Amino acid sequence: MEALSNIDNQPKISIIVPFYNEAGGIEFVLSEILQHQPNAELIAVDDGSSDATWELIANMDNVKAYFPHITIRTFPEFSTARSQL
């Protein structure tokens, strides 16, 4: 098998990064990921932040921005994977 000589030939990967109230560092984190994985599909998810996280994500180039209006609840008492002591 011939070695990949060009970054454009590398398989595309998706990187999903959740954020919550990370306005102070989000641009750095996302730009670092893109610097090291320039062909990656970068998906940033804001989990209902009360700061400017969403605005920063939504205005970044090369980033797919999602602001889900979903609440995830877990009910451990109904889990079938409970440990049996």
C-alpha positions as CSV (number, residue, x, y, z in Angstrom):
1,M,0.0,0.0,0.0
2,E,1.4,3.4,-1.0
3,A,1.9,5.9,1.8
4,L,-0.3,9.0,1.8
5,S,1.8,11.8,0.6
6,N,-0.8,14.6,0.6
7,I,-3.1,15.6,3.5
8,D,-6.0,15.9,1.0
9,N,-5.8,12.1,0.5
10,Q,-6.3,11.4,4.2
11,P,-9.7,10.1,5.3
12,K,-12.0,12.7,6.7
13,I,-13.0,12.5,10.3
14,S,-15.6,14.2,12.4
15,I,-14.8,15.7,15.7
16,I,-17.6,16.7,18.0
17,V,-16.8,19.1,20.8
18,P,-19.4,20.0,23.5
19,F,-19.1,23.4,25.2
20,Y,-20.8,24.9,28.2
21,N,-19.9,28.5,29.3
22,E,-16.5,28.4,27.5
23,A,-16.5,31.8,25.8
24,G,-13.1,32.6,27.3
25,G,-11.3,29.7,25.6
26,I,-13.5,28.3,22.8
27,E,-11.7,30.1,20.0
28,F,-8.4,28.8,21.1
29,V,-9.6,25.2,21.5
30,L,-11.4,25.1,18.1
31,S,-8.5,26.8,16.2
32,E,-6.0,24.3,17.8
33,I,-8.1,21.4,16.6
34,L,-8.3,22.8,13.1
35,Q,-4.6,23.4,13.0
36,H,-3.8,19.8,13.9
37,Q,-6.7,18.3,11.9
38,P,-7.3,20.7,9.0
39,N,-9.5,18.2,7.0
40,A,-11.7,17.3,10.0
41,E,-15.3,18.1,10.1
42,L,-15.5,20.1,13.3
43,I,-18.8,20.1,15.0
44,A,-19.2,22.4,18.1
45,V,-22.2,21.9,20.3
46,D,-23.3,24.6,22.8
47,D,-25.0,22.9,25.7
48,G,-27.1,26.0,26.7
49,S,-24.4,28.3,27.8
50,S,-25.4,31.6,29.5
51,D,-22.3,33.4,28.2
52,A,-21.2,34.3,24.6
53,T,-20.2,30.7,23.8
54,W,-22.9,30.3,21.2
55,E,-22.2,33.6,19.4
56,L,-18.5,32.7,19.1
57,I,-19.2,29.2,17.8
58,A,-21.8,30.5,15.3
59,N,-19.3,33.1,13.9
60,M,-16.3,30.8,13.4
61,D,-15.3,29.7,9.9
62,N,-14.9,26.0,9.2
63,V,-17.0,25.0,12.3
64,K,-20.5,23.5,12.2
65,A,-22.4,25.1,15.1
66,Y,-25.3,23.4,16.9
67,F,-27.3,24.7,19.8
68,P,-29.5,21.8,20.7
69,H,-32.7,22.4,22.6
70,I,-32.5,18.9,24.1
71,T,-32.5,17.9,27.8
72,I,-31.0,14.5,28.5
73,R,-32.1,12.8,31.6
74,T,-30.9,9.6,33.0
75,F,-32.7,7.3,35.2
76,P,-30.1,5.0,36.8
77,E,-32.7,3.2,38.9
78,F,-34.0,1.7,35.6
79,S,-30.6,0.8,34.2
80,T,-30.2,-2.8,33.2
81,A,-26.4,-2.4,33.7
82,R,-26.6,-1.9,37.5
83,S,-23.9,-3.7,39.4
84,Q,-25.1,-6.7,41.4
85,L,-23.5,-6.6,44.8
